[in-house]
Amino acid sequence: MTQRGPHSRPFKQASLIWGPLLAIALVFGPLPVALRAQDIGVLPTQLTYEYKAAAAIPATVGVAHAPSVQEPSTPPVPERGTSSTTSPTDSTRMSGRDVSWKKLPGNIVRDQKDIWLFPLQLAHGRHWLPTLAVVGVTAGLIVADPHDMRYFRDTTDFRDYSRHFSGRNTGIFEAAVPGALYLGGLIFHRPYASKTALFAGEAYVDSAIPHVAIKLVSRRLRPINVAAKHDLTDTFFKSHVSVSGKGSSFPSGHAAGAFSIATVIARRYRDHRWVPWVAYLGAFAVSFSRVPTLAHFPSDVFLGAALGYTTARYAVLRGE
């Protein structure tokens, strides 16, 4: 039997992280070419055929059989919701606004204004249905948390899963996905991919600020910090929390970050049907991993995921 070397486990964990990141850079970099081809509604083969056909038509006036010279035509004006091939339009095609390193701080400030003034929207009778749905599901999960966590505290079925999707590995993955996407955009000269990465970073920060604020208020004990003889029912307002919210379980920051990044990628590349599936499945895998490791209750993960999705969908991509 071949024995593993002392460095085999770190190498395997590194390959699990950087392998998918390399694939992201290679796959998402060229994708905007297909998006722009779909926008103008003409396939490259059609363009070639029409050019050759025009060159083969003889002129009716002048030298016989000479190819006709056509006046340059004015490019069609894109319809609402579509874009031309210029990079500024590519960057705003899906979001309704532009983003850059210079504009990023201002975007985040405006996003936070909309997020914290959201209660005014409720006061005007808007968005009550989705708000009640999130609150209702969260409350139901809080009631079920003690029963659910007793199972995850006793089982060993997720041991390998928890080892690969540890808090450290998933944290690195969340930070590296926008980085790989940004790098792929630079390598392949695709501004759309690079700006998608900036939007993802913006959504991550936008979701982090309110989730830290909620942590500071809730001060919920993590399941791993609850004594084995405890019934897991009285967990709120019990933990010691740092200024950054570390030490509080409610809500899950990993889930908020994963779903904020996934939502931006899924929405901006939704013309490719497989992208939303991959993005949201990856976000679910990262979020769920926090439960078997006893870092979070299921209700923490759900609220974090809802926070990440709504922040990215309705704050960062609100102009879509």
Buried (B, 14 or more C-beta within 10 A) or exposed (E): EEEEEEEEEEEEBEEEBBEBBEEBBEBBBEBBBEBBBEBBEEEEEEEEEEEEEEEEEEEEEEEEEEEEEEEEEEEEEBEEEBBBBEBEBBBBBBBEBBBEEEEBEEBBEBBBEBBEEBEEEEEEEEEEEEBEEBEEBBEEBBEEBBEBBEEBBEEEEBEEBBEBBBBEBBBBBBEBBBBBBBBBBBEBEBBBBBBBBBBBBBBBBBBBBBBBEBBBEBBBBBBEBBEEEEEBEEBBEBBEBEEEBEBBBBBBBBBBBBBBBBBBBBBBBEEBEEBBEBBBEBBBBBBBBBBBBBBBBBBBBBBBBBBBBBBBBBBBBBEB
